[in-house]
Amino acid sequence: MLRLRDVILIVVGTVIGSGIFLVPGGVLRDSGGDVGLALLVWIVGGGLSLLGALTYAELGAMNPRAGGLYVYLRDAFGPLPAFLYGWALFFVIGSGSIATLSAAFARYIQQFVALSVPGAKLVSLATIVVVTLVNVWGTRRGAVVQNWSTAIKVGALLLLSALLLTTGNGLSAAPVRVLSTPLSSELLRGMAVAMVAVLWAYEGWHYVTFSAGEIVEPQRIFARGIIAGTAAIVVIYLLANLGYLAALGPAGVAQSNRVAADAVTTLFGDTWGRLVAIPILVSIFGAANGIALTAPRVFYAMARDGLFFRKLAEVHPRFGTPAVAILAGSAWTMVLAGSGTFEQLLTYVVFTGWAFYALAAATIFVYRRRLPDAARPFRVPGYPLTPALFIVAASAIVVSTLVSRPTQALLGIGIILLGMPAYWWWRRSNRAG
C-alpha cells in the first residue's frame, strides 16, 4: 500500500523525467530569446498544473478508487467519454509518454557512447522492457524503485541548480532581455509552441489518481500528496532554469538541446558533463517507471467494466499486480518508441492528454450537484473559480496546439475517434456475453 511519502514521490518522480533536461533551450528560442517571457511560460505551465492538482485533489479524496480520471468521467458523464479517455491513455497519453521518455533516455546515454539510429531505438526498447519487468514484479517494488529514483533525481537537480547559480556568470556577462520583447503574432505563436514543451515537462502530475485505491487512508493522504508534489515541481523547475541561465547565459541556453549536460560541461569540463548524465538517466527511468506503475490501473478498471480485453482485469496470483495490463500497454509503447521521434511524441501526448484533463476537471461540478452531502475530506479552494480557470486554460492549450501543430493534433483526434467503433463493439460483445 502507498503512503504519503510514496504519493508525493510518485507525483514528483513521474513528472520530473526528461523535459527539464531537454526543452529549456527550445522554450527560450520560441519565446524570442526573452528570459522573462520564457520563465513566464514555465510559471504559467506550473500554475496550470497546480490548478489541476487542486481540482483532482478533491475528486481523488472523495472517490479513491483505482482508475482515477477514468472513474471520474464514467461516474459523471457515462461510459463513452471514460472509455475514450482510457483508449487515448493506452494508445497515446501513457504509452506515448513512456515512449518519449525512452527516446530521451537514448539521447542522453549518448553522453557515454555513440549510437546509430537503430542502436538508439534498441536502447529505447530495452528501457521499456526493464520498466515493465519492475512493475509486473510488484506494486511495492515499483514504488520502492520510484522512491529511490526520485530521491536521486531531485537531490541531483537541486545540487546542480545550486552549483550553476553560485558558479556561473551567464546572467551578468551579457545583456538579458526580461519582458522587453515587443509582442507580435509570431512571438505569440512561438510561445504557444513553448507552452507545449513546458506542459510536457510538467506532464504526469495526475497519474497518481490512478493508484488512489492503493493508498493508505486515501481520504486524508491523497490531496496532501498531489498538491505538495506539484508545488515542489514548480519550484524545482524554476531553480533549474535559473541555474542553466547562470551557467550558459541566454544565448547558450537557446542554442542547447541537452542543456543540463552542456551547462555542466561549460563550467566544469567534459568529464563532469558526462557524469551528470547519470542522474539524468535515473530521472528519465524513474518517470517512465511512475507511469508504468500507475497507468495500467486504468486499463484494469476498463476491463473490469467490460470495456476492454477481459484479460487486462486479471491480477497476477503471485505478484498482486495487473500484470497483463502492464504487459499490453508496454507492447504498444514499444511500437511507438520504434516509430516516432521525441518532438512528435510529446506533441501527441500534450494535445490528447490536456483535452481529457479539462473534461475530467469538469466532473467536479457534476459531483457537487449530484452529491452535495457526500464526504469531502478536501475541498478545492476558490471553487468554482479554480476548476473553471483550469478548464478554460487547458482548453486554450488544446486549441493553440491544433493551430501551431495541426498534423500531430489531427492525428491525436483521429486516434480518439477510432475509439468510437471500438467502444460500441465492446458494449455489444459484453451484452451478448
N, C-alpha and C positions, 0 to 999 in steps of 0.2 A: 504493500500500500504506500501511497505517496504522501509525504508530509509537507509542511510549509516550505522548508528549505528546498525540497525537491521541486515544488511548484515554481518558486522563484527561479531556480536554476534551469528548469525546463524552458521557462519563458526567455530568460537571458541567453541560454545556450542554443535554443532554436533560432533566435533572431540573429545573434552575432555569428555570422558564418564567413562568407567571402566578401560581402558588399563593402564593408568599411575598409577593406584592404585593397579593393579594386576600383570602385566607382568614384571616389572623391575627385580625381582628376577630370573625369568626364563631366561631373556636376559643375565644376568650376568653369570648364570650357563652355558648356551650354548656358551658363549664367553670364556670359560675356567677359569672363575674367574678373568680375567684380566679387571680391571676397565677401562683402556684406550680403549681396544677393544670394551667393552660394550658401552661406551659413543660414540665411533666412529660409532657404528651401529645406535644409536639414531640420531647422526648428519647426517649420510648418509640418513636415512629414512626421516628426516625433510627436507634435501636439495632436495631430490627427490620429495617430496610433493610440495615444493616451485617452482621447475621447472614446475611441472604440473599446479600449480596455475597461474603462469605467462602465460603459454600457453593458458589455459582456459579463462584467463582474456581477451585476445584479441578476442577469439571466442564469449564469452558472451557479450562483449561490442558491437560487430558489429552485433550480431544476438540474441538480448534479447527476446527470445520467451519461453513460458512455455514448458518445456521438456528437456532443456539443452543438455546433451550428446546425447540423442535420436534424437534431431533435427539436431545436427551437423552430426551424422552418416547418417541420412536419406538424408540430402541435398548433402553430399559429396559422399557417397558410395551406396546409394539406400535404399529401404525399408527393405530388408532382414537383413543386419547387424544391422540396427536400431531396428528391431523387436527382434532379438536375444538378443540385449542388454536389451531391455525392459523386455523380457521374463526372462532373468537372474536376472535383478533387482527385479522382482516380486517374483521369486522362490528362489533366493539365496542371492543376494547382499543386497538389502534393508531389506527384511524380515529377512534374516539371521543376519544382523546387530542388528536389534531390538530384535530378539530372544536371541542373545548373550548378549546384554545389560540387558535384563530381567533376564537371568541366573545369571549375575554378581550382579544384584540388590538383588536377593535371597541369594547369597553368603554373601554379606555384611550385610544384615539385620539380619544375624545370630550372629552379634555382640550383639544383644539385646535379641534374643530368639532362642532357639534351634529348628531346623526344620528337620523333616524327609524328605526323598527323595520326597514322594508325596506332603508334605507341601511346599517344595521349588518350586516344579512345579506349585502349586496353586498360590504362590506369584508371580512367573514369569508371569503367565497368567493374574493375576489381574493388574499387571503393564501395560501390553499391553492394557487391556481394558480402563484404565484411560487415557493413552496417546491417544488412539483412540477417546475417547469422547471429549477431549480437542480440538483436531484438526478438528473434524466434526463440532464443535460449531462455529468455525470461524477462518480465517487466521490471523486476527488482534489479536484475543485472544491467538492463538497458538504462535504468535510472542511475545506477552507480557510474556507468560509463559517462552518462550525461553530466553528472555532478563533477566528476574529476576533469573532464574535458572543459567544462565551463569555468571551473576554478583556474585552470591553466590559462585559458584564453583571456579571461577578464584580468587576471593578475598580469599577464604579459602585456596586454593592451594598455593598462593603466601605467605600468612601469615604462613602456615605450613612450607614451604620451608625455610623462614627466621628464624623461631624458631628452626628448626632442625639444620640449618647451624651454628647458633650462640650458641646453647646449646650442641650439640653433639660433641664427640671427636673420633668418629669411624675412621676417616681418619688419625689420628695421633697415635691411641692406638695400631695399628697393622701394619705390613708391607703391602704396597699396590703395586700391580703389575700394571704398566702402560705401555702398548705396549711392554712388555718384554717376553711374551709367544711365544715360537717358533711356527711358522706356520706349520700346518700339515693338511692332508686331513680330519682327524677327526675334527679338530678345524674349518676348513672352512665349513664343513657340519653343525656343531653346530651354526656357525654364520649365515648360511643361514636360519636355523630354527629360530634363534633370530630375524632375519630381518622380518620374517612373523609376529611375535608377535609385533614388533615395528610398522610395517605398519598397523596392526590392531589398535594400539593406535593412529595412525595418520589418520585412516580411516574416511572419511566424509567431507574433505575439499571441495570436488567438488559438494556436494549436493545442495549448494546454486544456482548452474547453473539451476536447475530445476525450480526455482522460479524467474528467471530473468525477466519474463514477468510481474511480480507483483512488480517490483522495480521502485520507482520514479526516473526519469532521469537515466535509466539503462546505457546508453552510457557513462555517466560521473561517476556514482557511483559504478557500478559493479566491475570494475577492481580494484579500490582502496580498496573496501571491501574485496575481496577474497585474495588479496596479503597481506594486513595488518593483516587479521585474521590468515592466515597461518604462517606468520613470527612470530607473537606473540606466537603461539603454540610451535614453536621450542624453543624459549627462556624459556617459562614456563616449558616445559618438562625437559630441561637440569638442570634448577634450582631445580626441584623436585627430579631428580635423585641424584644430589649432596647432597641435604638435607637428603635423605634416607641413603646415604653412611655415612654422618656425624653422623647420629643417631645410625646406626646398625653396621657400618663397612662392608667391602666387604663380609665377611663370613656370617654375619647376613642377609644382603640383599639377598644373594644367597640362603639362606635356607627359605626365606619367600614367601608365596603365597598371602598374604594380607599385602603388605609391608608398606602402609601408616599407617594402624592401628597398626601394630607391632612396627613401628618406634615411634609413639606417646606413646604407652604403655611402651616401654623401657625407655623413658626419663621422662614421666610424670605420669605413673601409669595406672591401668586398667580402672578407670573411664573416664579419658581423651581419652584412646584408644577406648572406646565405643562411646564417644561423637563425635569423629572425623568421625565416620561412617555416621553421619547425613549429613554433606555437601557432602560426597562421594555419598550417596544415591541420593541427589539432583542432583549431577553431572551426574550420570547414567541416571536418569529420564530425565534430560534436553537433553542429547544426543539422547535418544530414541524419545523424542518429536521433535527434529530437523529433524530427518529422516522422521517421520510421517508427519511433516509439508511440506516437500519438495518432497519426492519420489512419492506420488500419482499423482503429476502433469505429470509425465512421462506416467503413465497408462491412464490418461486423454487424453494426446496427441495421444497415440496409438489408443485408442478407437475412437477418432475424425478422425483418418486416416483410420478407418475401419479395423484395425488390432488387435483389442481386443474386448471384450464384449462391446456392444454399451452403455449399462447402465453406464459404467465407465466414459463416456464422459458427463454425466449429472451433472449439477451444482445444488446444493440444493437451492430451491427458497427462503428460509428464511436466511440461513447461508452464502450463496455465496461460498461454498466450494465444491470440488469434493467428496462429502460425500460417494457415492457408491464406488469410487476408494479407498478411505481411509479404508472403512469397509472391502472390499475384500482383500486388502493387509494385514490388521490386522488379518483376519481369517486364512490366510495361515501362518502368523507369529506365531500364537498360536499353529499350528500344529508342526512347527519346534521347538518351545520352549518346547513342551511336549515330543519331541523325541530325541533331540540332547544334547550333552554336550558343555560346554563353549569352550574347546580347539578344538573340531571338527568343531563347527560352525564358529569360527574365521578363520580357515584354508580355509573352503569353500569360505568365503567372500573374503579373500585376493586373493586367486588364481583366482577366477572367475572375481572379480572386476578389478584387475590390467591388465588382458588380454584386457578388453574393454577400460580401461583408456588409454592404449597405442594406441589402434586403434582410439579412439576419438581424441587423440592429433595429429594423422596423418592427420586429416581433415584440419588442418591449412594450410598444403601445397596445398591441393585441393582448398581451399578458395582463397589463394593468387594467384593461377594460373588462376582460373576461373573468379575471381572478383578483378582484380588488382587495379581498381579505386574505389572500394567500400569505404565508410567512415569507418575508423578505429580509433575510439576515443582513443584506447590504442593499441600500437604495442609491441609485446613481445620483450624485449631487447635480443640482441645476436642471433636474427633469422639468419639462420636456425639452429644454433648450439643448442640453448636452447631446442626447442621441440625435436630435434633429440636425444639429451642426455637423455631426459625423456623417449622417446620411447625405446631406447636401454636398459636403466636401468630397466624400467618396464617389458620389455620382459625377461630380465635376471632373475628378481624376479619370473616370471611365470615358467620359466624353472627350476629354483632351487627348487621351491615348488613341481613341478612334480617329481623331483628326491628325495627330502627329505621326502615328504608326499604323496606318489603316490596314496594311497587309496582315500584320500579326493579329490585330484586333479582330478583323473579319474571320481569320482562321479560328480564333477563340470562340467567336459567335457560332461558327459552323459546327464546332465540336459540341457546344451546348445543345444546338438544335438537333444534332444526331441522337441526343439522349431522348428526344420525344418518342420516336418509334420504339426505342428500347424499353422505355417505361411502359408503354401500352402492351408490349409483348410480355413483359414480366407480370404485369397485372393480370392479363388474360391467362397466362400459364399458371399463376397462383390460384386463380379461381377454378380453373379446370382440375388442378391437383386437389 
